[in-house]
Amino acid sequence: MLQERATEINDRLRRLRAPVRRLRPRLPRPRRRGVLVYLAMMGPGFITASAGNDAGGIATYAKAGAVYDDKLLWAMVVTAVSLIVVQEMCARMGAVTGKGLSDLIREEFGIGWASLAMLCLLIANGAITASEFVGIKAATLVLQGRQDGGPAALLPIVVVILCAVGLWWLVTRSARGPVERVLLAMTLVFLAYIPAALTSQHDWGRLLRHIVTPSLGDVHSPGMLAFLIALVGTTISPYMQFYVQSSVVEKGVTIRDYRYTRVEVIVGSLFAILIAMFIIIATSAALYGHGNYNNVADAGVFATALRGILGSWAELLFALGLFGASLLAAAVLPLSTAFAICEVFGFESGVDKSFGEAPIFNGLFTGLIAGGALVALVLPPDVLVNVLVDTQAINGVILTVVLLFILRLVNNRRLMGDYTNGPVFNAVAFASVGVLVVLTALLIPGALFNIGPAAG
């Protein structure tokens, strides 16, 4: 009797489990939700890479096209590979360790080396933050047509102040999600450069050859080698690495779902490089060979030259691109600096925390914005473009040191386990460091003899 009862129970259990087994193959598979997951993860890599196309970036790329034609497009292709590798390494470290870059530097190399790294980063990021507000001022001058005197002369001052206050409020008083969506929307203005480049009068066969064939141009252009470090520095800025790793950690990305962030980092990097190349192509078509642009007095020169490509919309689109890029980086730069320094010294940090909860973090963020805006307010209009380009060389020099820290960390098997670099990534990263060392060595005599980036 008991045996019959047990057999009946087992039969019922098998019948109950059968529908479950039949339903299992019909359960949604992860790849069917892939698009939604990618969109949900969009943010750190895309924002960080696009922030590289900031005010200094636009000015540097535009000058590259105006002074050197399309001869430096090959450098952008090489830089694209380095950008993807460097951004991916930092994002991977964030997902594996759950810690920011500055935090890892302190733990592995000690407070002395970490303090030196933070001092360099603070100086560099302070200068670049100021250049973003310089970009806002330059864009405003383009929009108003450089009217002198009267109420029009006060417009750039008012705009810089309003932007500084607005950015401070947006980041410290809003949720992180809306902040990222606003910043992502700003990057869409860069799409205006695509039709400008595609409709330009270019020898596309020669342009393609310059993309795949490295060239340093005319030997009578001594500034080209020194200009390359500004080009690399504005594309792979040190703050970008600190920001992307901190953002990955703050979003709670783990190695389990890191594959989505990895794709987002690669796509964001490619997008940023393509826009930079379109800027160079469009500007070279409009300006190269039509004047001496080694020392440009103001950004309006570039906008005016684009009239033949964009017609009456030239000034508006150029100014909006410059303005949007400046706002994007003016928010990212102070944030990345505040996060990095607070991580090193163990201070409380976070955009959702009040001044009382995180006084150092909020103080650094506020101070960088206020200081950057103040520098922009006191600079005369005639030096704005030179400031935008020259500050990018600072990024290139400091990037060498930051990359050495990153390479030591990402190849530490105790930290990264099975997620250390492979031989290809190490080859690209170490080659990038070597190139930057050479360019930095070339920049020193260039600066001494006034043939650096600004001089062209």
N, C-alpha and C positions, 0 to 999 in steps of 0.2 A: 504493500500500500504506500509506504513512504517512498519507495523507488519510483512508483508511478507518479506520485505527486512531484517529485524532484524533476522527472522527465518533462512533465507538463509545464513547470516553472521555467525550465531551460528553453523549451520551445517558445514560450511567450516572450522571453528576453531576446531570443534570436529574431522574432518577428518585430519587436520594438526597435532593435538596432538596425534592421535592414533599411527602413526609410532614411535613417540618419546617414548610412553609408551611401545611399543613392543620392542624397542631397549634397554630400561633400564636394563632388566634382562641379556642382553648380554654384558653389560659393564664390563671390567675387575674388579674383586674383589681384595681387598687388599691382601688377603692371597695368590693369585696366583703370586703376586710379592714378596712374603715373602722372598724367597731365595736371590733375588737381594738386597732387603732392608737390610737383615742381613749382607750380604757381604759389603754393603756400610757403615753400621754402625760399622763394625769391626775396632777395634783400641784401644780405651782407656782401656777397661777391659782386653783384651787379652795381650796387651803390658805390662800393669802394673803387672798382675799376673805372666807372664813369666819373667819379670825383677826380680822377687823374686828369680828365679833360676840363680843368678848371680855368680860371682867368689866365693864369700863367701859362697853362697848356695851350689855350687858344692863341695867345700872343706868340708863343714859341713856334707853334706849328705854322701860323700865318707868316711869321718872319722866315721860317725855313723855306716856304714856297716862294716868297717874294725875293729873297736873296739868293737861294741856291736852286731854284726851280724844283724839279722833281728828283734831283740827284740823291736825296736822302731817304727816298721811299724804301730802299732796301734795308736801311737801318730800322725802320718801323716794323718790318717783317721779323727781323732778328729780335727786336725788343718785344714783339708779341709773344714769341716763344718763351723768353725770359719772364715776362709778366705772368703768363699762365703758370709756369713752374713755381715761381716765388709765391704767388697768391694761393696756389693749391697746397704748397707745403705748410703755410701758416694756417689755412683753414683746417687741414688734416691734423695739425698739432692741437688746435683748439678742440676738435672732435674727440681725439684720443685721450688727451690729458685733462680736458675740462678746465684748462687754465689759460690766461692771456699770455702774450709773448713777454711782456715786461715782468710778469710774475715768474715765469720760467727762467728768465735771465737772472733774476735775483736769487732764486733757489739753487741754480746750477753754478753760477759764477761768483756769487757773493754780493753783498750790498755795495762794495766799492765800485766794481765794474758796472753794476746796475745803476748806481747814482751817476756815473759818468755818461752812460748811455742815455739816461733821462735828461741830463743837462743838455747834451747835444740835441736831443729830440725837442726839448722845450725851446731852445734857441731857433732851430730850424723851423719848427711849426709856428712859433711866434712870428717869424719873418713871412712865412707863407700865408698865415692867416691875415696879416696886414696886406699882402698882395691881393687877397680875395676882395677885401674892401676897396683896394685900389681899383680892381676890376669893376666893382659896382660903380665907383665914381667915373671911371673911363666910359662905361656903358651909358651912364646918364648924360655925359658930355656929348656922346655921339647922338643920342636921342634928341637933345635940345639944340643940336647944331652949333655947339661952341659959342653961344651968345655970351658976350661979355657985358658986365655991368648990370645994374638994375636988379629986379627980383630974380631974373634968370640965373644970375651968378650964385644965388643962394640955393638953387635947386639941387645940385650935387651934394651939398652939405646936408640938406634936409633928408634926401634919399638915403645917404649913408647912415645917418642917425636912426631913421625909421627902420632900416633893414637890420641894424645891430639890435635894436630893441625887439623887433619882431622875431628874429631868429632866437634870441635869448628866451623869449616867452614861449615860442613854439616847442623848443626842446625841453625846457624845464617845467612847463605847465601842461603839456599834452601827453597823451599815451604814446608809447613807442610805435605802435602800429600805424596810427595816422601820420606820425613824423616820417616814417619810411615811405609811406605812399606818396606823401608830398614830394619828398626828395626824388623818388623814382619818376614821378610825373615831370619834374624839372628836366630830367635827362632827355625827354622826348624832343625838346627843342633842337637838339643836335642833328636830328633827321633833316633839318633844313639844308644842311651842307651836302647831302647826297645829290639832290637834283642840281645844285649849283655846280658840283664837280662833273656830273654826267653831261650837262649841257654846255660845258666849257669847250673852247676850241683847243684841242690837244692832239698831238701825234701819239695816238694810243699805242702804237707799236713801240715807239721809243720809250714811252712811259712804262710799258711792261718790261722792257729790257732793264730799266733802272730799278724796277722792283726786285728782279732776280739777280742783278749784277752789282756787287759792291763797288762803290766808287767814292773817292774823296774829292773829286772834282778838280778844279784848276789849282795848280800849285801856287798860284798868285792869290789864293783865298786862304790866308793863314788862319783865319778865325774858324774855319769849318771844323777842324779837329776839336777845338775847345767848345764849339757850339754843340757837338754831339753829346757832351756830358749834360748839358742843359736839356737836350732832347730826351735823353734816357731818364734824367732826374725828374722831369715833369710827368713821364709816363709811368715810372715805377717809383713812386715817392715812398720814403720810409714810413710815413704815417699810415699809408695804406695797409701795410703789413700788421701794424699794431691794431688798427681798426677792424680789419676783417677777422682776425683771430678773436678779439674781444666780442665782436658781434656774434660769431659762431657760438662762443661760450654762453653769451647772454640769452641767445635763442634756445639754448638747451639741445643743440645738435649733438648727437652721439655717433659713434662710428657705425652703428647699426643703420642709421638713416643718412649717413654722410654722403652716399652716392648721389643724392639729389643736390646737396650743396656743392659737390664737386662739379657737376654739370653746370650749375648756375654760375660758379666761379669762372669756368671756361667760356661760357657764352657771354658773360659780362665783360671779360677781358677782350674777346674778339670784337664785341660791339664797340668798345672804347677805342681799340686800335683802328678799326675801319673808319670811324668818324674822324680820328686824327688824320688818317691818310686822305680822306675826302677834303678836309680843311687844307692840307698841303696842296693837293691837286687843284682845287678851286682858286686858291690864292696865287699859285704859280702861274696859272693861265691868265689871271687878271693883272698881275703886277710885274712878274719877272721880265726884265729887259725894258721896262718902261720908266725907270727912274732908279735912284739910289736909296735903298731902304735899309742900309746898314744901321742907321740911327733914326728910328721913327719917333717923331715927337709925340704922337698920340694915336690911339686905336682908330680914330676916325679916318685915317689914311687908308687902312685896310677896307673899311666899310665903303668909302667912296669909290675905291677901285673895283669893288664888286658890282657896281651899278650895271656894267655891261652884261653881267650874268643874271642878276636878279631884278634888274630894272629899278623901278621906284621903291621896291621892297628891300633893297640892299641894306640900307642903314638900319631899318627896323629889325630885320632878321639877324643881322650881325650883332646889334646891340642886345637883342633878346637872348641870343646864344651866350654872349659874354656875361650878361646879367644873371641868367639862370645857372651857368656854370659857377659863377662866383658865389651865389647863394648856397648851392649844393656843398661846395667845399668849405665855405665859411661855417657851416654847421658840423661837417664831418671832422675837420681839423681840430677844433677845440675839444670836441668830444673824445677823439682818439687820444689826444694829449692828456686830458684829465683822467681817462680810464687807465692809461699806461702808468702814469706817475702814482696814482692811488693804489694800483696793484703792487707796485714795487715796495711802497712804504706801509702797506696794510691799512690804508685809509678807506673808510666807507665810500662806496661809489654807486652810481645809478641815476638814470634820468628821472626815475619815479620817486626819488628821495628829495626831501626838502633841504633847505640850507642848514637847519638845525640837525638833521640826520646825517648829512654829508657835507660839512662846511668846506673841506679842502677841495673836494670834487667840484662843487658848485662855484667855489671861489676861483679855481683855475679856469673853468669854462667861462665864467663871467669876465675874468680879467683878460683872457685872450681875445674875447670879442671886443671888449671896450678898448684895449690897447691897439688892436688891429684897426678899428674904426678911427681912433685918434690919429694914427699914422697916416691913414688915407686922407683925413681932413686937412692935415698940414702940408701934404706934398703938393707942389705946383703941378698943373696939368701937363707941362712939357716933359716931365720925367716919368710919367706913369707907365708907359710901355717898357722903357728900359728897366724899371723896377720889376715889372712882371716877368721879364725874360731872365734877368740876372739872378733873381731869387731861386730859379729852378736849378742853377748850378749847385746851390747849397744842398738840395735834395740829392743830387748825384754823388757828391762827396760823402755825405753821411750814410747813403745807401750801402756803400762798401762795407762799413763797420757793421751795420745792421744785418747784412747778408751773412757775414762771418758768424755772428751769434746764431742766426737761424740755421745755418748748415751744421753747426756743432750740436744744436738741440735736436734737429730732425733726424740726425744719424745716431742719436743716443738710444741704443736698444733697450736700456733700462727704462727710459721714458716711453718710447714708441712701440716697443715690442716688435710685432711682425709688420708694423706700418712705417718702418724707416724708409729712407729713400732707396730707390733702385739705382743702378749704374747710369741710366740715361738721365734721370733727374739730377743726379750729382754732377754729371758731366756738364749739363746746361748751366747749373747754378755756379759751379766753380769757374766756368768760362766767363759767365757774367761778371763775377768778382774780378777776374783777371783783366777784362776789358775796362772795367771801371777804374781799376788801379792805374792802368796806362793812361786813360783819359784824364784822371785826376792829376797825374804827373805832368801831362801836357797843359792842363789848365793853369798850373802855377806860373810858368813863364809867360803864358798868355795873359794872365792878370797883371804881372809885373810890367809887361810891355804894352798893355792896353790893347790886346788883340783877343780878348775873351768873348763870351757870347754876345754881350751888348754891342761890341764893336763889329761883330760879324766878320 
